[in-house]
Amino acid sequence: MKKIVWTGVMLLCGVCLKAQTANYYDGKPICLEECRQMALRQSKALDQARIKEEMAGYDRKIAMANYFPKISATGAYLYNNRDVKLINDEQSERLRNAGTTLDNDIWEAINMRVDKMESGRMKELGRSLLDMLRNSPDKIDIAAPVNAIGEEIDASLHPDLHNIWAGAVTVEQPIFVGGKIIYSNQMASLAQQLARSQYDMEEADILLDVDQAYWQIISISEKKKLAQSYAELLSHMLEDADAAISAGVSTQSDALQVKVKANEAAMLLTKATNGLALAKMLLCQKIGLPLNSDIILADEDLDTIPEPATPVQTSMEEIYAARPETRSLALASQIYDCKAKITRADMMPTVALIGAYTITNPNTFNGFQTSWQGGNLSAGVLLRIPIFHGGENLLKYQKAKAEARQYTDRLDNAREMIELQVSQQRKLFAEARQKLEMADSNLDSAEENLRSARVGYEAGVIPTNTVLAAHTAWLSAHSEFIDAGIQLQMCASSLRKAEGQYGSNN
């Protein structure tokens, strides 16, 4: 039962979390900026780019940590199944019996002196005296204390090393490593900027993609309205043709011509309706909404397609600095330059301060006593000078310099291509604006031509073919006007991206 309840809680939490993170449509019109933000929130590719930037930030902090000293603690335990003997068994035996040997040697030396006496009386008296001293209960015992000292010394020469404990704390602080730490930090910082530049590049691609899908919907929506108007015009004209036939002033052929055009208008309206549904499904997929969401865009209700503002002219140097592609290549070139300097540092001497505090049990600094008292503090300077490694480091340095030059050449080529792209997009934008102006003028003429044709048709002075041709010209002019407006919006978006002004902050 508890398992079922816990599973239910986890599912509820998952649903709540999904409700907080997903995009939901509330039925209100969505503007272009809202579509952009929704696309940015749900983009997996952008999330991956964000994670890469986060990882680059951690790499920069890791590189920064090399400025600080490295402190480590080490502990060890060792078991030995045999004792350590600093002297052999014969020496140990002599040391433990040193007092007995000394006592015997003293009495033997005294006996030899007594034996060398010339007087027999004195020799006999000396032997009696020696026997009395040796057998006296108050005699001085030399053997016992000396043997005890020997046994103590022998014990110290047989330390108990069955269980050995050791510990150490070491500190290492680099002083000079050929600039490797400095250049590593610079490279990590540049790598983080590179990850951010790649994030901006991915973001610009997503925004341009969303803009194109958005304006594609507006284009199809406008053409759907146009198809509806065209169908209504032909429907009225078909009614007029039927009335004219009933009045005997028109033929059945004229009505059939109008009916064919009316069927074409109905088919055009059907295609526009289906195309609009598919275009909205595509936009829903890009902004993270369910595909069957019946979204309404803010610009769908406008009578005309809004005209974008003329982009502010910027210099090519400003564009180079704003474009994520050139920033990425410039950063990559600097990264490989730092890599070359890091490789060069391997050919230079390194200097570091080292310090350590060690302690052992048994204590090696106090006669192998089983005690933790008394450690050893040491400090010094470590100097490492590379002399010869077969030219490996030199070759690595030359390779890194060549890689840096390679990215410099790529950067120069990218600047040329960007200049060409910007010039092309500016010309396309100017052409699209001029095309829109011409389409607007043609639309005015087509509307006036249709009005005149309808008046003449209703007056019976203009044939049906002429009116239908005027309707066709009006439909074509309207369609071209819509296409010109959408094309201008597309060119404006492409120009913004080409000039590096395409992003969530622009």
C-alpha positions as CSV (number, residue, x, y, z in Angstrom):
1,M,0.0,0.0,0.0
2,K,2.8,2.4,0.9
3,K,4.5,1.6,-2.4
4,I,1.3,2.5,-4.3
5,V,0.9,5.8,-2.4
6,W,4.6,6.7,-3.0
7,T,4.2,5.9,-6.8
8,G,1.2,8.1,-6.9
9,V,3.0,11.0,-5.2
10,M,5.9,10.7,-7.7
11,L,3.6,10.7,-10.7
12,L,1.8,13.8,-9.3
13,C,5.1,15.5,-8.8
14,G,6.2,14.7,-12.3
15,V,2.9,16.1,-13.7
16,C,3.3,19.3,-11.7
17,L,6.9,19.7,-12.8
18,K,5.9,19.2,-16.5
19,A,3.1,21.8,-16.0
20,Q,5.7,24.2,-14.8
21,T,8.2,23.7,-17.6
22,A,6.0,23.1,-20.7
23,N,4.5,25.7,-23.0
24,Y,0.7,25.9,-22.9
25,Y,-1.6,27.9,-25.2
26,D,-4.4,29.8,-23.5
27,G,-6.2,30.8,-26.7
28,K,-4.9,34.4,-26.8
29,P,-3.1,35.7,-29.9
30,I,0.6,35.1,-29.9
31,C,3.0,37.7,-31.1
32,L,6.4,37.1,-32.8
33,E,8.4,37.8,-29.6
34,E,6.4,35.4,-27.6
35,C,7.0,32.7,-30.2
36,R,10.7,33.4,-30.0
37,Q,10.8,33.1,-26.3
38,M,8.8,29.9,-26.3
39,A,11.1,28.4,-28.9
40,L,14.2,29.3,-26.9
41,R,12.7,27.7,-23.7
42,Q,12.0,24.4,-25.3
43,S,14.9,24.0,-27.6
44,K,17.0,20.9,-26.8
45,A,19.9,22.1,-29.0
46,L,20.0,25.4,-27.1
47,D,19.9,23.5,-23.8
48,Q,22.9,21.5,-24.9
49,A,24.8,24.7,-25.8
50,R,23.9,26.1,-22.4
51,I,25.3,23.0,-20.7
52,K,28.5,23.3,-22.7
53,E,28.8,26.9,-21.5
54,E,28.2,25.7,-17.9
55,M,30.9,23.0,-18.3
56,A,33.3,25.6,-19.7
57,G,32.7,27.7,-16.6
58,Y,33.7,24.7,-14.4
59,D,36.8,24.3,-16.5
60,R,37.7,27.9,-15.8
61,K,37.3,27.4,-12.1
62,I,39.4,24.2,-12.3
63,A,42.2,26.2,-14.0
64,M,41.9,28.9,-11.3
65,A,42.4,26.2,-8.6
66,N,46.0,25.7,-9.8
67,Y,47.0,29.0,-8.3
68,F,46.4,27.6,-4.8
69,P,48.6,25.1,-2.9
70,K,47.8,21.5,-3.0
71,I,47.4,19.9,0.5
72,S,47.0,16.2,0.9
73,A,46.9,13.8,3.8
74,T,48.0,10.2,3.5
75,G,47.6,7.3,6.0
76,A,48.9,3.7,5.8
77,Y,48.9,0.5,7.8
78,L,51.4,-2.4,7.3
79,Y,51.4,-5.8,8.9
80,N,54.6,-8.0,9.1
81,N,54.6,-11.6,10.1
82,R,58.2,-11.5,11.4
83,D,60.2,-9.3,13.7
84,V,63.0,-7.1,12.5
85,K,66.4,-8.0,14.1
86,L,69.1,-5.4,14.0
87,I,71.7,-7.9,15.3
88,N,72.1,-11.7,14.9
89,D,71.3,-14.4,17.4
90,E,74.9,-14.8,18.6
91,Q,75.3,-11.1,19.3
92,S,71.9,-11.1,21.0
93,E,73.0,-14.0,23.3
94,R,76.2,-12.3,24.3
95,L,74.4,-9.0,25.0
96,R,71.8,-10.7,27.3
97,N,74.7,-12.5,29.2
98,A,77.1,-9.6,29.3
99,G,76.8,-9.3,33.1
100,T,77.5,-13.0,33.8
101,T,80.4,-12.9,31.4
102,L,81.8,-9.8,33.0
103,D,81.5,-11.3,36.5
104,N,83.3,-14.5,35.4
105,D,86.0,-12.5,33.8
106,I,86.6,-10.4,36.9
107,W,86.9,-13.5,39.2
108,E,89.1,-15.2,36.7
109,A,91.4,-12.2,36.5
110,I,91.6,-12.1,40.3
111,N,92.4,-15.9,40.4
112,M,95.2,-15.3,37.9
113,R,96.7,-12.6,40.1
114,V,96.5,-14.8,43.1
115,D,98.1,-17.7,41.2
116,K,101.0,-15.5,40.3
117,M,101.9,-14.8,44.0
118,E,105.4,-16.1,44.9
119,S,104.7,-16.8,48.5
120,G,102.8,-20.0,49.1
121,R,101.4,-18.7,52.3
122,M,100.1,-15.6,50.6
123,K,98.7,-17.6,47.7
124,E,96.8,-19.9,50.1
125,L,95.5,-16.9,52.1
126,G,94.4,-15.2,48.9
127,R,92.5,-18.3,47.7
128,S,90.8,-18.6,51.1
129,L,89.8,-14.9,50.9
130,L,88.4,-15.3,47.3
131,D,86.3,-18.3,48.3
132,M,85.0,-16.4,51.3
133,L,84.1,-13.4,49.1
134,R,82.5,-15.5,46.4
135,N,80.4,-17.4,48.9
136,S,79.5,-14.4,51.0
137,P,75.7,-13.5,50.9
138,D,76.7,-9.8,51.0
139,K,78.9,-9.9,48.0
140,I,78.3,-7.3,45.2
141,D,76.3,-8.9,42.3
142,I,77.6,-7.4,39.1
143,A,76.1,-10.0,36.7
144,A,72.4,-9.3,37.4
145,P,72.3,-5.5,36.7
146,V,74.6,-5.8,33.7
147,N,72.5,-8.6,32.3
148,A,69.4,-6.5,32.8
149,I,70.9,-3.6,30.9
150,G,72.0,-6.0,28.2
151,E,68.5,-7.5,27.9
152,E,67.0,-4.0,27.7
153,I,69.5,-3.0,24.9
154,D,68.8,-6.3,23.1
155,A,65.0,-5.6,23.3
156,S,65.5,-2.3,21.7
157,L,67.5,-4.0,18.9
158,H,64.5,-6.3,18.3
159,P,61.7,-3.7,17.7
160,D,58.1,-4.8,17.4
161,L,57.3,-4.1,13.7
162,H,54.4,-6.5,13.3
163,N,51.9,-3.5,13.1
164,I,53.2,-0.3,11.5
165,W,51.1,2.8,11.2
166,A,52.1,5.9,9.3
167,G,50.6,9.3,8.4
168,A,51.7,12.3,6.4
169,V,50.4,15.7,5.5
170,T,52.0,17.3,2.4
171,V,51.8,20.8,0.9
172,E,52.9,21.8,-2.6
173,Q,52.9,25.3,-3.9
174,P,54.0,26.0,-7.4
175,I,56.2,29.1,-7.8
176,F,57.2,29.1,-11.4
177,V,56.0,26.6,-14.1
178,G,56.9,28.5,-17.2
179,G,53.6,30.4,-17.2
180,K,51.5,27.2,-17.7
181,I,49.0,28.2,-14.9
182,I,48.5,31.7,-16.3
183,Y,48.0,30.5,-19.9
184,S,45.8,27.7,-18.7
185,N,43.5,30.2,-17.0
186,Q,43.5,32.4,-20.1
187,M,42.6,29.4,-22.3
188,A,39.8,28.3,-19.9
189,S,38.4,31.8,-19.9
190,L,38.5,32.0,-23.7
191,A,36.9,28.5,-23.9
192,Q,34.0,29.8,-21.8
193,Q,33.6,32.8,-24.2
194,L,33.7,30.4,-27.1
195,A,30.9,28.3,-25.6
196,R,28.9,31.5,-25.1
197,S,29.5,32.5,-28.8
198,Q,28.4,29.0,-30.0
199,Y,25.3,29.5,-27.8
200,D,24.6,32.8,-29.5
201,M,25.0,31.1,-32.9
202,E,22.5,28.4,-32.0
203,E,20.1,31.0,-30.6
204,A,20.3,33.1,-33.8
205,D,19.5,30.0,-36.0
206,I,16.5,29.2,-33.8
207,L,15.2,32.7,-33.9
208,L,15.5,33.0,-37.7
209,D,13.8,29.6,-38.1
210,V,10.9,30.7,-35.9
211,D,10.6,34.0,-37.7
212,Q,10.4,32.3,-41.1
213,A,7.7,29.9,-39.8
214,Y,5.8,32.8,-38.2
215,W,5.7,34.9,-41.4
216,Q,4.9,31.8,-43.5
217,I,1.7,31.5,-41.5
218,I,0.9,35.2,-42.0
219,S,1.5,34.8,-45.7
220,I,-0.8,31.7,-46.0
221,S,-3.4,33.4,-43.7
222,E,-3.4,36.5,-45.9
223,K,-3.8,34.3,-49.0
224,K,-6.6,32.5,-47.4
225,K,-8.4,35.8,-46.8
226,L,-7.7,36.7,-50.4
227,A,-9.2,33.3,-51.6
228,Q,-12.3,33.9,-49.5
229,S,-12.7,37.4,-51.0
230,Y,-12.1,36.0,-54.5
231,A,-14.7,33.3,-53.9
232,E,-17.2,35.8,-52.6
233,L,-16.7,38.0,-55.7
234,L,-17.2,35.1,-58.0
235,S,-20.3,34.0,-56.0
236,H,-21.9,37.4,-56.5
237,M,-20.9,37.4,-60.1
238,L,-22.4,33.9,-60.5
239,E,-25.7,35.2,-59.1
240,D,-25.6,38.2,-61.5
241,A,-25.0,35.8,-64.4
242,D,-27.9,33.6,-63.4
243,A,-30.1,36.7,-63.2
244,A,-28.9,37.9,-66.6
245,I,-29.7,34.5,-68.1
246,S,-33.2,34.7,-66.6
247,A,-33.6,38.2,-68.1
248,G,-32.5,36.9,-71.5
249,V,-29.5,39.3,-71.7
250,S,-26.8,36.6,-71.2
251,T,-26.0,33.1,-72.4
252,Q,-25.4,29.9,-70.5
253,S,-21.8,29.9,-71.7
254,D,-21.1,33.1,-69.7
255,A,-22.5,31.4,-66.5
256,L,-20.4,28.3,-67.1
257,Q,-17.2,30.5,-67.4
258,V,-18.0,32.1,-64.1
259,K,-18.8,28.8,-62.5
260,V,-15.5,27.3,-63.5
261,K,-13.7,30.3,-61.9
262,A,-15.8,29.9,-58.8
263,N,-14.7,26.2,-58.5
264,E,-11.1,27.3,-58.9
265,A,-11.6,29.8,-56.1
266,A,-13.1,27.2,-53.9
267,M,-10.1,24.8,-54.6
268,L,-7.7,27.7,-53.9
269,L,-9.5,28.4,-50.6
270,T,-9.2,24.7,-49.6
271,K,-5.5,24.6,-50.4
272,A,-4.9,27.8,-48.4
273,T,-6.9,26.3,-45.4
274,N,-4.9,23.1,-45.4
275,G,-1.6,24.9,-45.9
276,L,-2.4,27.2,-43.0
277,A,-3.1,24.2,-40.7
278,L,0.2,22.6,-41.7
279,A,2.2,25.8,-41.3
280,K,0.7,26.3,-37.8
281,M,1.6,22.7,-36.9
282,L,5.2,23.4,-37.9
283,L,5.3,26.5,-35.8
284,C,3.8,24.6,-32.8
285,Q,6.5,22.0,-33.1
286,K,9.2,24.8,-33.0
287,I,7.7,26.6,-30.0
288,G,6.9,23.5,-28.0
289,L,3.1,23.4,-28.3
290,P,1.0,20.3,-29.1
291,L,0.7,20.0,-32.9
292,N,-3.0,20.2,-32.8
293,S,-3.1,23.5,-31.0
294,D,-5.3,26.0,-32.9
295,I,-3.0,29.0,-32.4
296,I,-3.8,32.5,-33.4
297,L,-1.0,34.9,-34.3
298,A,-1.2,38.5,-33.5
299,D,-0.4,39.6,-37.1
300,E,-3.2,37.4,-38.6
301,D,-5.9,40.0,-37.8
302,L,-4.0,42.9,-39.5
303,D,-5.3,44.3,-42.8
304,T,-1.8,44.5,-44.2
305,I,1.5,42.9,-43.4
306,P,3.5,45.2,-41.2
307,E,6.6,46.7,-42.9
308,P,9.9,46.2,-41.0
309,A,12.0,49.2,-40.0
310,T,15.0,50.0,-42.1
311,P,18.0,48.4,-40.4
312,V,20.6,50.9,-39.0
313,Q,23.7,50.9,-41.1
314,T,26.7,49.6,-39.1
315,S,30.3,49.3,-40.1
316,M,31.9,46.0,-41.0
317,E,34.1,46.1,-37.9
318,E,31.1,46.3,-35.7
319,I,29.5,43.4,-37.6
320,Y,32.6,41.3,-37.3
321,A,32.6,41.9,-33.5
322,A,28.8,41.1,-33.3
323,R,28.8,37.9,-35.5
324,P,29.2,34.8,-33.3
325,E,31.0,33.0,-36.2
326,T,33.9,35.5,-36.3
327,R,34.0,35.7,-32.5
328,S,34.3,32.0,-32.3
329,L,37.1,31.8,-34.8
330,A,38.9,34.7,-33.1
331,L,38.6,33.0,-29.7
332,A,39.7,29.6,-31.2
333,S,42.8,31.3,-32.6
334,Q,43.6,32.8,-29.2
335,I,43.0,29.4,-27.5
336,Y,45.5,27.7,-29.7
337,D,47.9,30.5,-29.1
338,C,47.6,29.9,-25.4
339,K,48.0,26.1,-26.1
340,A,51.3,26.9,-27.8
341,K,52.5,28.9,-24.8
342,I,51.5,26.0,-22.5
343,T,53.4,23.6,-24.7
344,R,56.4,26.0,-24.6
345,A,56.2,26.0,-20.8
346,D,57.1,22.3,-20.8
347,M,60.5,23.2,-22.1
348,M,61.2,25.6,-19.2
349,P,62.3,25.0,-15.6
350,T,59.7,24.6,-12.9
351,V,60.0,25.6,-9.2
352,A,57.8,24.6,-6.4
353,L,57.8,24.8,-2.6
354,I,57.1,21.6,-0.8
355,G,56.4,20.8,2.9
356,A,55.5,17.7,4.8
357,Y,54.7,16.5,8.3
358,T,55.1,12.8,8.8
359,I,54.4,10.6,11.9
360,T,54.8,6.8,12.4
361,N,53.9,4.2,15.0
362,P,56.3,2.7,16.1
363,N,58.0,6.0,16.3
364,T,61.3,6.0,14.3
365,F,62.5,9.1,15.9
366,N,62.4,7.7,19.5
367,G,63.8,4.2,19.5
368,F,60.8,2.5,17.7
369,Q,58.5,3.1,20.6
370,T,54.8,2.3,20.0
371,S,53.7,5.9,20.4
372,W,52.3,8.7,18.2
373,Q,54.4,11.3,19.9
374,G,56.9,13.1,17.9
375,G,56.5,13.7,14.1
376,N,58.9,15.2,11.6
377,L,58.4,18.5,9.8
378,S,60.2,19.0,6.5
379,A,60.3,21.8,3.9
380,G,62.2,22.4,0.7
381,V,62.3,23.7,-2.8
382,L,61.8,21.4,-5.9
383,L,63.5,22.4,-9.1
384,R,62.9,20.5,-12.3
385,I,64.9,21.3,-15.5
386,P,64.1,19.5,-18.7
387,I,67.2,18.7,-20.6
388,F,66.4,16.5,-23.6
389,H,63.3,14.7,-24.7
390,G,64.0,13.9,-28.3
391,G,62.6,17.3,-29.4
392,E,59.0,16.2,-28.5
393,N,58.1,19.4,-26.7
394,L,59.5,21.6,-29.5
395,L,57.5,19.7,-32.1
396,K,54.4,20.1,-30.0
397,Y,55.0,23.8,-29.7
398,Q,55.4,24.2,-33.5
399,K,52.2,22.1,-34.1
400,A,50.2,24.4,-31.8
401,K,51.5,27.5,-33.5
402,A,50.5,26.0,-36.9
403,E,47.0,25.3,-35.5
404,A,46.8,28.9,-34.3
405,R,47.8,30.2,-37.8
406,Q,45.2,27.8,-39.3
407,Y,42.4,29.5,-37.3
408,T,43.7,32.9,-38.2
409,D,43.4,32.1,-41.9
410,R,39.9,30.8,-41.3
411,L,39.0,34.0,-39.5
412,D,40.3,36.1,-42.5
413,N,38.3,34.0,-44.9
414,A,35.1,34.2,-42.7
415,R,35.4,38.0,-42.6
416,E,35.5,38.1,-46.4
417,M,32.5,35.8,-46.6
418,I,30.6,37.8,-44.0
419,E,31.3,41.0,-45.9
420,L,29.9,39.4,-49.1
421,Q,26.9,38.1,-47.2
422,V,26.0,41.4,-45.7
423,S,26.4,43.2,-49.0
424,Q,24.1,40.6,-50.6
425,Q,21.5,40.8,-47.9
426,R,21.4,44.6,-48.0
427,K,20.8,44.5,-51.8
428,L,18.1,41.9,-51.4
429,F,16.4,44.0,-48.7
430,A,16.5,47.1,-50.9
431,E,15.1,45.0,-53.8
432,A,12.4,43.6,-51.6
433,R,11.3,47.1,-50.5
434,Q,11.2,48.3,-54.1
435,K,9.3,45.2,-55.1
436,L,6.8,45.9,-52.3
437,E,6.3,49.4,-53.6
438,M,5.7,48.2,-57.1
439,A,3.3,45.5,-55.9
440,D,1.4,48.1,-54.0
441,S,1.1,50.3,-57.1
442,N,0.0,47.3,-59.2
443,L,-2.6,46.4,-56.6
444,D,-4.1,49.9,-56.8
445,S,-4.3,49.6,-60.5
446,A,-5.8,46.1,-60.4
447,E,-8.4,47.2,-57.9
448,E,-9.4,50.2,-60.1
449,N,-9.5,47.9,-63.1
450,L,-11.7,45.4,-61.3
451,R,-14.0,48.2,-60.2
452,S,-14.4,49.6,-63.7
453,A,-14.9,46.1,-65.1
454,R,-17.6,45.3,-62.6
455,V,-19.4,48.6,-63.3
456,G,-19.3,47.9,-67.1
457,Y,-20.4,44.3,-66.6
458,E,-23.3,45.3,-64.5
459,A,-24.2,48.0,-67.2
460,G,-24.0,45.3,-69.8
461,V,-21.2,47.0,-71.9
462,I,-18.3,44.6,-70.9
463,P,-18.3,40.9,-71.6
464,T,-17.8,38.2,-69.0
465,N,-14.3,37.3,-70.2
466,T,-13.1,40.8,-69.5
467,V,-14.5,40.8,-66.0
468,L,-13.0,37.4,-65.3
469,A,-9.7,38.6,-66.5
470,A,-10.0,41.6,-64.2
471,H,-10.7,39.3,-61.3
472,T,-7.7,37.2,-62.2
473,A,-5.4,40.3,-62.4
474,W,-6.8,41.5,-59.1
475,L,-6.1,38.1,-57.5
476,S,-2.5,38.0,-58.9
477,A,-1.8,41.6,-57.8
478,H,-3.0,40.8,-54.3
479,S,-1.0,37.6,-54.1
480,E,2.2,39.4,-55.3
481,F,1.6,42.2,-52.8
482,I,1.4,39.5,-50.0
483,D,4.5,37.8,-51.3
484,A,6.4,41.0,-51.5
485,G,5.5,41.9,-47.9
486,I,6.5,38.5,-46.6
487,Q,9.7,38.6,-48.6
488,L,10.6,42.0,-47.1
489,Q,10.1,40.6,-43.6
490,M,12.3,37.6,-44.5
491,C,15.0,39.8,-45.9
492,A,14.9,42.0,-42.8
493,S,15.4,38.9,-40.6
494,S,18.2,37.5,-42.8
495,L,19.8,41.0,-42.8
496,R,19.6,41.2,-39.0
497,K,21.3,37.8,-38.6
498,A,24.0,38.7,-41.2
499,E,24.8,41.9,-39.3
500,G,25.0,40.0,-36.0
501,Q,21.9,41.8,-34.5
502,Y,19.8,38.6,-34.3
503,G,19.3,37.4,-30.8
504,S,17.1,37.4,-27.8
505,N,18.7,40.6,-26.5
506,N,18.2,42.5,-29.9
